[in-house]
């Protein structure tokens, strides 16, 4: 039972019923925005049993656009630790880490992938394709292997993708297609391939964003439905920060929480189109040429969900900043030495931003997006 009222085309505004099983708008081919029936969701959540259920991604099935969750494709993602910092907390701030490296393939990407692949199965797709800088590709390859679906992963030649991530993708049995250029060009080539071949396009699109909401659901749940003052996310394509902001809005609409956090988005200096746009007060995120950062997982010069990320920052009265590679590596080592948490460079970006914004007070959750074994330094 899907608890979405309709899928609304972002481009032309046409309404579609969830049962139509569409990927794009039938009228114009535009992307679909999912509108939920919050009254039904509120009635579906029997508070006592819902609150007692163990915390993992599919606990929050009612907020995902899947018609029959008995067909879900899962590797038991979610339920990742929320750990209070011993070293970085002080009398002015209480710092927590949401350690996403504990997901099945080692990154937060599994949350979006389980929903995307479940949707592909629901739609009867036989092959999927996805552009990635590593983590998403590994995640999609793993879940497609689980579902028995063919998988093609498009990787950019001009981004230094970790050899360990490439090996991980190959081991799951996916076909790798290398594209000359950066991530943005790779994503365009993958989209073109999907249109021509009929392969199901995966990536930072609407279904993945819906799945990544579970980061926020779990944070609220693990804090006994007391919302932190700030949630800090690294930003590449911008999907994660928007999804987390969306999740808190979902929870507020059904009465599980009373307030909303402020969102803080952090990018690397070598690739910061969303931060630059936010700080300049502009309305449209402009792509940048030749992005370069050690945090390759967020090296997206033309972020697919840049506008949504910008909206999350503005609507939450949040903040944004950028950090350099030297600062990222220093924080990565501090996390390992002082907290016992080993993350890849992109995973250290949120805490690096907090250390730069050292006047922030209150309860703060830093999302650590990927395990250090995926891109060791």
N, C-alpha and C positions, 0 to 999 in steps of 0.2 A: 504493500500500500504506500503510494507516494503521497506526501503531504504538501506538494507544491500545487498551487492553484493554476498556474500557467507558466509558459515560457514566452517571454516577451522579446521581440526582436529589438535590439539596441538601435539598429539602423533605421527601420521604417515603422516600428511600433506595433506591428501585427502580433496578435495573441495566438498562441498555439496551446493545445491541450497536451499535458505530459504523456498521455497514452499514444500520441502520434509518433513517439520515438524518433524525434528529429535531432540532428546534429547542428543544422543551420536553418535559418528561416526559409520556408517554402516559397515565399513571395520574392525576396530580394537576395537571399543567400547570406544575410548578415548574422552576426553572433547573437545568441539568445541569453537573456537575463532571466534568472529563475525567481519567481514570486511565490512565496510560501503562504500557506493558510495557517497563520499563527494561532487562530482560535482552535483549530483542529489539533494542532501540535500541543497546545496547552491542555486540552482535554485528554490527549493521548498519554501525557506524562502523569502517571500515578505517582505522586511525589515520594511516598515512602519506599516503594519498590525501586523506583528510578534512582533515588539517592543511595540506596544500599548496593546497587549493582556495581561491580568492579569497574574501574576506570580503564577504558581502552577506546580506540577510534570508533568502533561500530556501536558503542553505547548510545551515540548521538545520531542514530540512523534517521530519525525523523527530520533532521535538518539537511539531508542529502537527497538529490533528485533521482533516486533509484526506485523503480516501481516494485520489484520483488527482491527484497534483500536476502531471501533464501538462496539466491544465485550469486551472492557476493563472492568476489575473488579476494581472499585475504591471506596474509602471512602473519596475522596477529599483530598488526602494527599499532602504534599508539601506546598509551600507558607508560610513557617515558618519565624518568624521574624529574621531580621538581625539588631542587636542593637549595637549602639556605646557605649562603656564602659565609664561611667562617672568617675569611681574610678581608673581603671587600666591604662587608657591612660595618657601619659605625653608628654613633649616637644620632646621626642625622638621616641615615638611610638604611633600609633593610633590603639587601640584595639577594635575589633568588635566580637560580639557573634552571631553565627548561632544557634538558640535555637530549637533543633529538638524535644524537649519534647512536642511541640504543634502539632505534628502529631496525627492522629486518635487514635492509641493505645499507644501513649506516647513515641515513640522512632523513630529514623531515619530508623529503619528496614522496616517501611511501604513503603518506596520508592522502595526497592528491591522486596518486597512482591507483590505489585500491578502488577509489570511486570511478576514475576514468576507465580502468580495465573492466570493472563490473558493468559499466554503461556499455562498453564495447560488446561484451557478452550478451547483454540485454538486447542490443541492436542486431545481434547475429553477425558481427564482423569477424572476418577470417584473418585479416592482417592489419597491423597498426604501424604507424611511422611517427617518429618524434625527433625533434632537433634538441641537442643538449650540449652542455659543456662537461658532462660526466655524470653527476649525481642523478639527474632525472633519467638519463639513458640507462643507467644501471638499474634503477628502480623499475622502469617500464619493462626492461628486458626480463627481470625477475618475475614480475607479476604476469607477463605474457607467457612465460614458461609454465607458471602455475596454471594458467587458464588454457594452455594448449593453442595459443594464437601465434602466428608468425609475426616477427618484429623486425623493423629496420630502424636503426639509430643513426641519425645524421650528426656528424661531429665537424666543427670548424677547424680547418688546417692552421689558421692564424691565431688560435688560442692554444696555450700549452696545457692540454688536457692530461691529467695524471695518468701515467702508464698503468697504475693499479686500477683506476676506474675503467680504462679500456679493457684490461684483462678481465675485470668483473663482468663487463657487458658481453664479451666474447664467451666467457664460461657459461653464461646463461643461455647461450645459443643464438643470440641475436646477430643479424647481419649489420655490419658497420659500413656506412657510406661517408667518406670524407669530402667536405666541400671547401673549395678555395675561398678564403675570406674569414670574416669574424662571425660571431654568433648570429647577429641580425641577418646576414646574408644566408647563413645556413638555415635559419628558420624560414626564410622566404622560399628557398629551394625545397624544403620539406613540405611546405604548404602547396607548392606547385606539383610536387610528386603526388600528394594526396588527391588533388583535384583530377589529375590525369589518370591515376591508377584505381581510384576508388578505395584506397587504403584509408583506414580510420586515423585521422590526425589527432595526435596527443601533444600536450605541452601546457604552457601556462594559459589555458583557455578556461571557459566557464566551469566545466565539471571539476577540473583540478582545483580551482579556487574554492569550490564548495567543499572538497575533501580536506583542504588545508585549514579550514575553519576549526578542525578538532584540536589544533594547538591551543586556541583560545578557550574552547569548551573545557579542555582538561585543566588549564591553569585555574579557571574559576572553580572547577570541581575540587581540585587538589587543595585549594585555599578555603574550602568549606563555603563556597559561594560568596567570599569576600574579595572584591575586585582590587587588584593592585592599583597604585596611583599611576604607574607608567609601565608600558610593555615596550621593550626595545627589540627591533628586528633588523637584520641585515637586509639590504635591498639590492636585487639584481634586476629581474623583470618587474618587481614590485608586487607580485601576486601574494606573497606571504603576509606582508603587513596589511594589505587590504582585507585578506581573508580573516586574519585575527581580529581586526576591527569589526568586520561584519559579524563574526561569531558573538562578540559581546553585545552587539545590537540585537541579534537573535535572542540571546538569553534574557535581555531586558524586556523584550516584547512579550515573552511568555511568563515573566514574573519571577524568574530564578535569581536575578540580580537587580539591584536598585540603582547602581551608578555605572558609569563607563570610564575606562582608563584613558589616559592621554597616550597617544602612540608616538614613538620616537623611531625614525628611520635613519639608518647609517649606511653610507656607501664609501667605497675606496676613492681616494683622491684621483686615481687614474681612470675612474669610470663613475662619474657622479652626476648624470643628467637630471635625476629626480631632485636631488639635494640642491643643485644649482638653480633649478626652476623655482623650488620652494623659497629659497633665500632671496631670490630676485623678485618674488611676488608675482611671477608670471602665471598665466592660466594653462599654457600648453607645454608639455615636456618636449624639448627639442633634442633629437639624437645627436650623439657626438661621434666623431671619426677617431679611429685608432685607439680604442680603449685599451688600457694596460694596467694590470694589477696582479700581485701575487695571489690574491683571492679570486682565482679564475672562476669559481662557481657563481660569482656575482658580476662577472665581466660581460655586461649586456649594454652596449652603447645605445641601442634603440629599444628601451624596455617595453614589452608587450602590454603590461599593465601599469605603465607609468602614470597614466591619468587617474587610475583607481587608487594608486598609492598616494598620489598628491591629494586626492579627495579625503582619504583616510587621515592624512596628516592635518589637513585644514579642519575637517569636521570634528576631530578630536581635540582641537586646540593644541596640537602636538608640536614636536620639534624635529629638526633634521640637521645632520652634520656629516662631514666626511673625515676620514682618517687615512694616514699614509701607510705604506707597506711596512716601514720600520716599526711603527707603533703597533700594527697588527701582530707582527712576529713577537714583539716584546710581550704583548698581552697573552698570546698563545702559550708562551713559556711560563708566564705567571700563573695561568690557569692550571697548567700541569703541575708546577712546583708547589703551589699554595693550596690548590683545591683538589688535586688528583683527577682533573678532567682533561682529557686529551682530545683536542678539536683540530679540524683543518683550518686554514687561514680564514675562510669565509665564516666559519663558526665562531671565531674570536672577535669578529667585527662589532657585534652588539656591545660586548663589554668594553672594547676599545673606545667606542663612542661614549659610553657612560663615564669612563675615566677622563675623557676630554671635557664632557659636560659635568664637571665635578661639583657644581652647585645644586644639582638635582637632589631633592629630598623626598623622603617617604618610602613607600614600598615599591620596589622596582624588580621586574622580571626581565632578564636577558635571555633571549632565545638563542641557544647554541646549536646551529643548524646541522652540522655534520661531524662525524668522527675523524680524529686525527690520522687513523690508519688509512684513510682514503686518499690523503694527500700529505704525506709526512714531511715535516721540516725539523 
